Amino acid sequence: MAAPRDLVRAIIADIGGGRDITRGYVDMLNYIQPEDRILRTVAGGNYQVYEEILTDDQVKSTFAQRRNAILTRDYQVLPGGDMRRDKAAAEHLAEMLDHVQWDDVTEKMLYSRFYGFGVAEAVWVMDGRHVTLDHLYVRNRRRFVFDSEFRLRLLTFQDMNGEIMPDKKFWKIAAGADNDDEPYGLGLAHHLYWPVWFKRNLIKFWLVAADRFGVPSTYGKYHPNAGDDEIRKLLDALGKIRSEARVAIPESTEIGTLDATRGTFSFDSLYDRLNAAISKINVGQTMTTDDGSFRSQADVHMRVQKELIIADDKLINVSFNRGIGRWLTDWNYPGAAYPIVRRITDEQPDLEAQAKRDKIIVDMTGRRLDEQYVEDTYDVTLTDERVGAAPAVPEPEPGAEPGEDPTVDMGEGTDDDIDRALGEITPADYQEMMDPIIQPLLQYARSDPENFLSGLAELYPQLDADELEQKMARVIFAADAYGRLVEPDG
């Protein structure tokens, strides 16, 4: 039984040394071939065959939909920890991603999902004490191969066996393979090959059928004793009928047309089926690319699309975080937690609808919302200062004497303002001050409410209309306060 120390960092099932029975003995080769059978047998290992698949209209549109679903999400760089160095490493990486146009790099590297693997070359420069990322070039995968040790090799005219590329220079992505023994991955193009092949050949037969069934066939009758020369002339005449407006035939020759009878086979139905298969391979469903029937089905298909978005986000950013993201952190901020690059794939909440819901809850329960909940939900910072904590001192009316009370506007202010003002005066003080004024007015209002205002004008004949309005505002305010404090049940 092997001791734990004997197993530390030990690799037993590698593909070199003839240990991979699925590939055979590969050490004699300078680089290994992809395991993709279509790529090996049909294309001879040339990815150009898969490039031609992208010219299909359905493939191009659905794969563009898949890429755009990622690119429309904003990206962010999160610190790997809470230390100052962790945050500095994240800020530095975010600046470099903006410099190299991360969205453009992401779009090109997303083709790794289509072909199976992708390669990007990093261009490093020194900026003071920092190593920075000046460019990130996504290279053509057809230029690269892998050897039995999974080292990246560059094919050139000078070395068709492949030059071994240095470490920490290239960012590699492999996608779609069901094991780690395949550095080339297995892309969507492998699964799209046959649907696209059948679709293209179907179109050829479709055009033949359209020509055959769209135009009636012509025929000619010749007499039994006709020679080969007469038959040939008759066929030439039949051919000219379709290409020329006029044709001359012997008087005894009979020419007619035959209407072709369609069978039950439907070319357009098969064409739609193949397009649906392409959509399922590329985007996992058909309803976001073709017509749908039910909202419930559309919701399910949108969830499938969101799952693909999350998967593609992880494919790109997890590999980047483990490669270039770590290298830069180790060089510039040794010991710092590694930053995390990710796309914001969560759907943003409808804050307006949520605010209405929160208000309804407050109105129904009479409870206040937790301040931390409000800050987290609406991305705001609350302070201890309260709005309207002290009543504002009103500005004097234009032309008013100093110390003169301004006009009271009964349409402004709140119950809270009134309550705070009344809280400064005791009920006994109000009763002593306002009884001589309020009691006669209340009695007058009860006895003759219709003539209340005209009666006030007679009581105060020396007041003009503006002064009467001001006086009325003060009296009504005082009457309301008196009724609430002295006669709450009245």
C-alpha positions in Angstrom: 0.0 0.0 0.0 1.4 3.3 -1.1 2.2 5.9 1.6 0.6 9.3 1.3 4.0 10.9 0.7 4.5 8.7 -2.3 1.2 10.0 -3.9 1.9 13.7 -3.4 1.7 15.4 -6.8 2.0 12.0 -8.5 0.4 11.6 -12.0 -0.2 8.0 -13.0 -2.8 8.0 -15.8 -1.1 10.5 -18.2 -1.3 9.9 -22.0 2.5 9.7 -22.6 4.7 6.6 -22.7 2.0 4.5 -24.5 -0.2 4.6 -21.4 -3.3 5.9 -23.3 -4.7 2.9 -25.1 -7.3 5.1 -26.9 -4.6 7.1 -28.7 -1.8 4.5 -29.1 1.8 5.4 -28.7 2.0 9.2 -29.0 5.5 9.9 -27.7 6.9 9.3 -31.2 4.8 12.2 -32.5 5.7 15.8 -32.0 2.0 16.6 -31.3 -1.2 14.7 -30.8 -4.2 14.8 -33.0 -7.7 15.8 -31.8 -10.0 13.0 -30.7 -12.9 14.6 -32.7 -13.7 11.9 -35.2 -15.4 14.2 -37.7 -12.5 16.6 -37.5 -10.0 13.7 -38.1 -11.9 11.7 -40.8 -13.8 14.3 -42.7 -11.6 17.4 -42.3 -8.2 15.7 -41.9 -7.7 17.7 -38.7 -8.3 21.0 -40.5 -10.6 23.4 -38.6 -11.5 25.1 -41.8 -14.4 22.7 -42.3 -15.8 23.9 -39.0 -15.3 27.5 -40.1 -17.6 26.9 -43.1 -20.3 25.7 -40.8 -20.5 29.3 -39.4 -21.7 30.5 -42.9 -25.1 28.7 -42.3 -27.7 31.4 -41.5 -29.2 29.5 -38.6 -25.8 28.7 -37.1 -24.6 32.2 -37.4 -27.7 33.9 -35.9 -28.1 31.5 -33.0 -24.4 31.5 -32.1 -24.4 35.3 -32.3 -27.4 35.3 -29.9 -25.5 33.2 -27.5 -22.4 35.4 -27.6 -24.5 38.6 -27.3 -26.3 37.2 -24.3 -22.9 37.4 -22.5 -21.7 40.6 -23.9 -24.8 42.6 -22.9 -24.0 41.8 -19.2 -21.6 44.1 -17.5 -18.5 42.6 -16.0 -16.9 43.4 -12.7 -13.7 42.6 -10.8 -14.2 41.7 -7.2 -11.5 41.6 -4.6 -10.6 38.1 -3.4 -10.5 39.3 0.2 -11.0 42.3 2.5 -7.4 43.4 3.0 -6.2 46.6 1.4 -3.8 44.6 -0.8 -6.7 42.4 -2.1 -8.6 45.5 -3.1 -5.6 47.1 -4.8 -5.0 43.9 -6.8 -8.6 44.0 -8.0 -8.5 47.6 -8.9 -5.3 47.2 -10.9 -6.8 44.2 -12.8 -10.0 46.1 -13.6 -7.9 48.9 -15.1 -6.0 46.5 -17.4 -9.2 44.8 -18.5 -10.6 48.1 -19.5 -7.3 48.9 -21.4 -7.4 45.6 -23.4 -11.1 46.0 -24.2 -12.4 43.0 -22.3 -15.7 42.8 -24.1 -13.9 42.4 -27.5 -11.5 39.8 -26.0 -14.5 37.9 -24.5 -16.4 37.8 -27.7 -13.5 36.2 -29.6 -12.7 33.7 -26.8 -16.3 32.6 -26.8 -15.6 30.9 -30.1 -13.8 28.3 -27.9 -17.3 27.0 -27.2 -17.8 26.6 -31.0 -14.5 25.0 -32.0 -13.5 23.3 -28.7 -10.5 25.4 -27.7 -9.1 28.9 -28.0 -5.7 30.6 -27.5 -4.9 34.2 -26.6 -1.4 35.7 -26.3 -0.7 38.2 -23.5 1.7 41.1 -24.2 3.4 42.1 -20.9 5.0 45.5 -20.3 6.7 47.1 -17.2 4.9 50.1 -15.8 7.2 51.3 -13.0 7.2 48.5 -10.4 4.2 46.7 -12.0 3.9 44.2 -14.7 0.9 45.2 -16.8 -1.2 43.7 -19.6 -0.7 45.9 -22.6 -2.6 43.7 -25.2 -4.4 40.4 -25.3 -4.5 39.0 -28.8 -6.8 36.1 -29.6 -5.0 33.9 -32.1 -6.3 31.5 -34.8 -6.5 28.1 -33.2 -5.5 26.4 -36.5 -1.9 27.7 -35.8 -1.6 25.7 -32.6 -1.3 22.0 -31.5 -0.5 20.2 -28.2 2.1 17.5 -27.5 1.7 14.5 -25.2 2.6 16.7 -22.2 -0.2 19.2 -23.2 2.4 21.9 -24.0 1.2 24.4 -26.5 3.1 24.4 -29.8 3.0 27.0 -32.6 3.1 25.7 -36.2 5.3 27.7 -38.5 6.9 27.2 -41.9 10.2 27.0 -40.2 9.0 24.3 -37.8 5.9 22.3 -38.9 6.4 20.1 -35.8 5.5 23.1 -33.7 7.6 25.4 -31.5 7.0 25.0 -27.8 5.5 28.2 -26.4 6.8 29.6 -23.0 4.8 29.4 -19.8 2.7 32.3 -18.5 2.5 33.8 -22.0 -0.7 32.2 -23.5 -4.2 31.9 -22.1 -5.8 28.6 -23.2 -9.4 27.5 -23.0 -10.7 23.9 -23.7 -14.5 23.3 -23.7 -16.9 20.5 -24.4 -14.8 17.4 -23.9 -16.0 14.8 -21.4 -12.5 14.1 -20.0 -9.2 16.0 -19.3 -7.2 13.9 -21.7 -8.4 16.0 -24.6 -6.7 19.4 -24.7 -8.5 20.4 -27.9 -11.9 20.1 -26.3 -15.1 19.2 -28.3 -16.9 22.2 -29.7 -20.5 22.8 -30.9 -19.2 22.6 -34.4 -18.8 18.8 -34.0 -22.5 18.4 -33.2 -23.6 20.9 -35.8 -21.7 19.3 -38.7 -24.4 16.7 -39.7 -27.5 19.0 -39.4 -25.8 21.6 -41.5 -24.6 19.0 -44.0 -28.1 17.6 -44.5 -29.6 21.0 -44.6 -27.2 22.1 -47.4 -27.8 19.0 -49.5 -31.5 19.2 -48.8 -31.5 22.7 -50.5 -29.9 21.2 -53.6 -32.7 18.6 -53.9 -35.2 21.3 -53.0 -34.1 23.4 -56.0 -34.3 20.4 -58.3 -37.8 19.6 -57.0 -38.9 23.2 -57.4 -37.7 23.1 -61.0 -39.4 19.8 -61.7 -42.7 20.5 -60.0 -42.9 24.2 -60.6 -42.8 24.0 -64.5 -44.8 21.3 -66.5 -42.6 18.8 -68.4 -43.0 18.9 -72.2 -43.2 15.8 -74.4 -43.3 15.1 -78.1 -44.6 12.2 -80.1 -42.8 10.8 -83.1 -44.1 8.2 -85.6 -42.8 4.6 -85.3 -40.7 4.8 -88.4 -38.8 7.9 -87.3 -35.1 7.8 -87.5 -32.5 8.9 -84.9 -32.1 12.2 -86.7 -35.8 13.0 -86.5 -35.9 12.0 -82.8 -32.9 14.3 -82.1 -34.6 17.2 -83.8 -37.7 16.6 -81.8 -35.7 16.7 -78.5 -34.0 19.9 -79.6 -37.4 21.4 -80.3 -38.6 20.4 -76.8 -35.6 22.0 -75.3 -36.2 25.3 -77.2 -39.7 25.4 -75.9 -38.4 26.2 -72.3 -35.6 28.6 -73.4 -37.0 30.4 -76.4 -40.3 32.0 -77.3 -40.6 30.5 -80.8 -39.9 27.0 -82.2 -40.5 25.3 -85.6 -41.6 21.7 -85.7 -42.9 19.4 -88.5 -46.6 19.4 -89.2 -47.0 15.7 -88.2 -45.2 16.2 -84.8 -47.3 16.4 -81.6 -46.1 18.2 -78.6 -47.8 18.5 -75.1 -47.1 19.0 -71.4 -47.2 16.8 -68.4 -48.1 18.2 -64.9 -45.9 16.5 -62.3 -47.8 15.0 -59.3 -46.4 16.0 -55.9 -45.8 13.3 -53.3 -46.5 13.6 -49.6 -42.9 14.5 -48.7 -42.4 18.1 -47.5 -39.0 19.7 -48.0 -39.8 22.7 -45.9 -40.9 20.6 -43.0 -37.5 18.8 -43.0 -35.8 22.1 -43.4 -37.5 23.5 -40.3 -36.6 20.4 -38.4 -33.0 20.8 -39.2 -33.1 24.5 -38.2 -34.7 23.5 -34.9 -31.9 21.0 -34.3 -29.3 23.7 -34.9 -31.0 26.0 -32.5 -31.1 23.4 -29.8 -27.4 22.7 -30.2 -26.4 26.3 -30.1 -28.8 27.8 -27.6 -30.4 24.8 -25.9 -33.9 25.6 -27.1 -35.9 27.0 -30.0 -38.4 29.5 -28.6 -36.0 32.4 -28.4 -35.0 31.8 -32.1 -38.3 30.6 -33.7 -42.0 31.2 -33.1 -43.4 29.9 -29.8 -47.0 29.2 -28.7 -47.2 29.5 -24.9 -45.8 32.0 -22.4 -45.1 29.1 -19.9 -42.9 27.4 -22.5 -41.2 30.6 -23.3 -40.4 31.1 -19.6 -38.8 27.7 -19.5 -36.8 28.4 -22.6 -35.6 31.7 -21.2 -34.4 29.9 -18.1 -32.4 27.5 -20.3 -30.8 30.4 -22.0 -29.9 32.0 -18.7 -28.2 28.7 -17.7 -26.1 28.8 -20.8 -25.1 32.4 -20.1 -23.9 31.4 -16.7 -22.0 28.4 -18.1 -20.3 30.6 -20.8 -19.5 33.2 -18.1 -17.7 30.5 -16.1 -15.9 29.1 -19.1 -14.3 32.4 -19.9 -13.8 34.0 -16.5 -12.8 31.0 -14.4 -10.1 30.1 -16.9 -8.9 33.7 -17.0 -8.9 34.0 -13.2 -6.8 30.8 -12.9 -4.4 32.0 -15.5 -3.7 35.7 -16.3 -5.5 36.9 -13.2 -3.3 34.8 -10.9 -0.1 35.6 -12.7 -0.6 39.4 -12.5 -1.5 39.1 -8.8 1.6 37.0 -7.9 3.9 39.4 -9.8 2.4 42.7 -8.6 0.7 42.0 -5.2 2.3 38.8 -3.8 0.3 37.3 -1.0 -2.9 39.1 -2.0 -6.1 37.1 -2.6 -6.7 36.5 -6.2 -9.3 38.9 -7.8 -12.5 37.4 -9.4 -13.6 38.5 -12.8 -17.3 37.8 -13.5 -20.3 38.9 -15.5 -23.4 40.2 -13.7 -25.8 37.4 -14.8 -28.5 38.1 -12.1 -31.5 39.8 -13.3 -31.8 43.3 -11.9 -34.9 43.8 -9.7 -37.7 46.2 -10.6 -37.0 48.8 -7.8 -40.1 50.8 -8.5 -42.4 47.8 -8.1 -40.5 46.7 -5.0 -40.8 50.2 -3.5 -44.6 50.1 -4.0 -44.7 46.7 -2.3 -42.6 47.9 0.6 -45.0 50.9 1.1 -48.0 48.6 1.1 -46.4 46.4 3.8 -45.6 49.5 5.9 -49.1 50.8 5.5 -50.7 47.5 6.4 -48.5 46.6 9.4 -47.6 50.0 10.7 -44.0 48.8 11.1 -40.9 50.5 9.8 -38.5 48.8 7.4 -35.1 47.7 8.6 -32.6 50.3 7.7 -30.0 47.7 6.6 -32.7 46.2 4.2 -33.4 49.6 2.7 -29.7 50.3 2.1 -29.0 46.9 0.6 -32.1 46.9 -1.6 -32.0 50.4 -3.0 -28.2 50.9 -2.8 -28.5 54.0 -0.6 -26.8 55.2 2.6 -29.1 56.4 5.4 -27.9 58.9 8.0 -29.1 59.7 11.5 -30.4 63.0 10.4 -34.1 63.1 10.0 -35.9 65.0 7.3 -38.1 67.7 9.0 -36.6 67.1 12.4 -37.2 70.8 13.3 -39.9 73.1 11.9 -38.5 75.5 9.4 -38.8 79.2 10.2 -41.1 80.8 7.6 -39.8 83.7 5.6 -41.7 87.0 6.2 -44.2 88.1 3.7 -43.0 90.8 1.2 -43.6 94.2 2.8 -44.3 92.7 6.2 -43.0 94.5 9.3 -40.3 92.8 11.3 -41.8 90.5 13.9 -45.2 90.3 12.0 -46.7 86.9 11.6 -46.7 85.7 8.0 -49.9 84.5 6.3 -50.8 81.0 7.4 -51.3 78.6 4.5 -53.6 75.9 5.6 -52.7 73.9 2.5 -49.0 73.4 3.6 -47.4 71.7 6.6 -48.1 68.3 8.1 -49.7 66.9 11.2 -46.3 66.3 12.6 -45.4 70.0 12.3 -48.6 71.0 14.1 -48.1 68.4 16.8 -44.6 69.6 17.5 -45.8 73.3 17.7 -48.6 72.4 20.0 -46.3 70.4 22.2 -44.6 73.6 23.3 -47.9 75.0 24.8 -49.9 73.3 27.6 -53.7 72.8 27.2 -54.2 75.2 30.2 -52.4 78.0 28.4 -54.5 77.4 25.3 -57.7 77.5 27.3 -56.8 80.8 29.0 -55.8 82.5 25.8 -58.4 81.3 23.4 -61.6 80.8 25.4 -62.7 84.5 24.9 -62.2 84.1 21.2 -63.1 80.6 20.4 -66.2 80.1 22.4 -68.2 83.0 20.8 -67.1 81.9 17.3 -68.0 78.2 17.9 -71.5 79.3 19.2 -71.9 81.6 16.2 -70.9 78.9 13.8 -73.3 76.3 15.3 -76.3 78.8 15.5 -76.0 80.2 12.0 -73.4 78.3 9.9 -74.6 79.7 6.5 -74.0 83.3 7.6 -70.8 82.6 9.5 -68.4 84.3 7.1 -70.6 87.4 6.5 -71.1 87.7 10.2 -67.4 87.7 10.8 -67.1 90.6 8.3 -69.7 92.5 10.4 -67.7 91.8 13.6 -64.5 93.1 11.9 -65.6 95.8 9.5 -62.2 97.5 9.7 -60.4 94.6 8.1 -60.0 94.3 4.3 -60.3 91.0 2.5 -56.7 90.1 2.8 -56.6 90.8 6.5 -59.8 88.9 7.0 -58.3 85.9 5.1 -55.2 86.0 7.4 -57.3 86.3 10.5 -59.6 83.4 9.4 -56.5 81.2 8.8 -55.3 81.9 12.4 -58.7 81.4 13.9 -59.3 78.1 12.1 -55.9 76.9 13.2 -56.5 77.9 16.8 -60.0 76.4 16.7 -58.7 73.1 15.4 -55.9 73.0 18.0 -58.3 73.9 20.8 -60.8 71.2 19.7 -58.1 68.5 19.6 -56.7 69.4 23.0 -59.6 70.7 25.1 -62.5 68.9 23.5 -61.1 65.7 21.9 -64.5 64.0 22.0 -66.5 66.9 20.7 
